[in-house]
Amino acid sequence: FILRALDQGFGQWNSSTTNWDLRFDLSSWDNLVSTPDTLVDTLAKRLIGHTLPDDARAQAIAAVSALPINSSNATTLAKQRRQRIQAAIAVICVTPEFIVQQ
């Protein structure tokens, strides 16, 4: 659900635009995709109020780093960059720190 919502949106289907009416604008984090550690830390602070514990942080950084951002095609590169942001959010959203916010 999380990845689909981040990619396609959710809510009411608008048949005239062929999109869901609620969509996420992730562009403010686009400048961080080349530094996965900064991306993960920034998103974690936004989503849970602090950085992840060391082990979860390392796993999140590894997951984001595994996604390529090397296409010479501008459209594909933009999609790859967005996928890194989506992956970082998804990984943070399944951590105990996010699920059980204190």
C-alpha positions, 0 to 999 in steps of 0.5 A: 500500500505504501509504495503504491500510494507514494507512486500513484496516489490514493483517495478518489479516482478522477476519471477525467485526469486518470489519477487519484486525487491525493498525490505526494509531491516528493520533489523537495527531497530530490536534491538528496538522492545522491547521498542516501545517508542524508536522505534517510536521516532527513526523512526519518527526522520528518517522519519519526522526529529523529534518526533511526537506530544504527542498525535500521539506519544502515539497512535503510541506507543500503536499500536506498543505495542499491537503487540505481540513479544512472540513466542517461534518459532524463525521464528514466533518471527522474523515475529512478530518483523518485524511486529512491525517495519512495524506498527511503520513505517505505523503509522508514514506515516499516520500522518499529520507530515509525509504527510505534511512535512514542 
